Amino acid sequence: TGIHGDDPVKLYRELCEVAEDVIQHFKSEGRTLPIPYIRPMRKVA
């Protein structure tokens, strides 16, 4: 499975649908979502 294709708008829409499905699954299981993890940007020399 996966999200593949040449149309970026369609791909983004599908990605959003998958993310929403995962969120709904977590909610239906009574689970909390993982804590967001953002890596700090590196300084470019």
N, C-alpha and C positions, 0 to 999 in steps of 0.2 A: 504494500500500500504506500501511498504517498501523494504528494501534490506536485504534479508536473505539467508543463505546457509552455506555450509561447506567448500567451495573452496575459500580461501582468495584472490587468484588472480582474480577470476571471480567477487567476491564481490567488490574488489577495482575498477575493470574496470567499473562495473555498477554504483558505487558511482561517479566516474569521469564523466560518461555520464549524470547522474542526475545533477551534479554540472554545467556541460556545458549547459544543457538545461535551467537551472535557469538563468545563465549568459546571454544566448541568449534571453530569455524572457524579462529580464530587459532591454537589449539593444533595443529590438523591441518596448518596451513601452516608450523608451526615458528616462528611469530612471537610476540613478546612483546606483552602488552597495553599500551596507552598508559598513561603515568603519570597517575594521578588528578589532576584539577585542581579545586581548591576555591577559589572566590572568598571572600575574607574578608567577614564581615558588616559592613554599614555601621552606624555609630552613628546613631540617630534622635534628632533634637533635641527 
